[in-house]
Amino acid sequence: MLPTTNEQGFFEIRLESIGGLGANLAGKMLAEAGVLWSGLNGSNFSSYGSEKKGTPVKSFIRFCEPHIEIRDHSPIMAPHVIGVFHEALAKMVDVTSGLAADGTAVVNSTREFAEIRRDLRLPYGTLAVVDALGIAVEERVKINTPMLGALLRVCSFIEPEAMETVIRRTFSTKAPHLIEANVRAFRRGYEEVRFHTAAASMEAKKFVRPLPRFGYETQLIGGVIVAGGNSLLKNVSGSRQGFLPRWEADKCIHCVACDNVCPDLCFVWEERVDKKGRKQMFLAGLDYQYCKGCLKCVEACPTAALTAERETPGFAEAHSLKYSFSFRKGGAEAWQ
C-alpha cells in the first residue's frame, strides 16, 4: 500500500544526479523492485543531455496501485521523494524544485542538516542524509546502491529483501564480482541514513511550475550568443564526483606533468627566477573553478605533490588561485 499519492493516484520519485554516479541504473532497479516484487504498477525513465560524465541527469519513477494504469510519461515536477546523489549540483540546478510539503529529500552528504537545508533552499519537509560516497569508497562501488538503501527507508512499501534480489539479479550480468559489495553498500545506506523533519509554511504547500528562461515573448534577438563555447565564465565544480586534487607546494618539482594531462587548464603558472638565476615557469596553484575532479593530474604526478582529496564545503574556495586575463596585441596574460 502506497503511503500517499497525488490526484492521479501516483507516488512519484525524482533522482537528481550527474553522469557517472549510476542514478539511471538506480531508477531502473527501484522501479523493478516495486513492480516485480511489490505488486505495484510502475514506470521509469531518465532525462539527460549529452550523456557525458559530470553533466546533470534526472531519473523519474512513478508507482501506483495495480488497478490504475500509468498513461502519464511526462517528467515529474512535484515529487513525493527526491534523491540528490550530488549535493554540489544545487549550484547549477534547483534540485529540490516542486518537493511536496510533506515530502522527503534524500541527500548524499556528511554535513549537518541546517547547512544542507540552507544550500538546497529547503526550509521544510523531511531531510534524509547518508554518506553514500563514503560507503561507496569503502565498499569500492558506485554511490547508487547506498543511495538506494537510504531511499528504501523512505519508500517503506518496498521490502529491503526485494531490492537485494534486484541488486543480485542486475549485477549478476553486469559485474558478478561486485554483487556482495553492492549488497553490503545497500544495507549500510539503509541502516546509516539520518532523518530530520521541519514543518512547512502555508506558502510551501503551493506548487508553482517553474517557467522556462526564454519563451516566445522573452527570447533573445537572433544571433546573440549568451554562453560561449568554453568554460571561461562557467563554474564546473558541480561536475566533480566528490574528490579533487590537493597540491602540496613543498613536494612539487614543477615538471608540468600535471598540466600536460589536465583537460581543463586548471593549473596556474607564474614566471620566477630559479637557483641559477634563470627565468623559469613555476606552478603557483590550481583554479578549482575549472576542475571537474577527473584526477588525471594525481595519476601523472611523479612526486605525490598532488593527492586525491575528498571535497568538503569551502575547500576549493579556500585553496583556489584565480586566473585573471588581460587581452593585449599578442593574446592573454595570466597572473595571480
Buried (B, 14 or more C-beta within 10 A) or exposed (E): EBEEBBEEBBBBBBBBBBBBBBBBBBBBBBBBBBBBBBEBBBBBBBEBEEEEEBBBBBBBBBBBBEEBEBEEEEEBEBBBBBBBBBBBBBEBBEBBBBBBBBBBBBBBBBBEBEEBBEBBEBEBBBBBBBBBBBBBBBBEBBBBBBBBBBBBBBBEBBEBEBBBBBBBBBBEEEEEEBBEBBBBBBBBBBEBBEBBEBEBEEEBEEEEEEEEEEEEEEEEEEEEEEEEEEBEEBBBBBBBBBBBBBBEEEEBEBBEBBBEBBEBBBBBBEEEEEEEEEEEEEBBBBBBBBBBBBBBBBEBBEEEBBBBBEBEBEBBEEBBBEBEEEEEEEEEEBEE
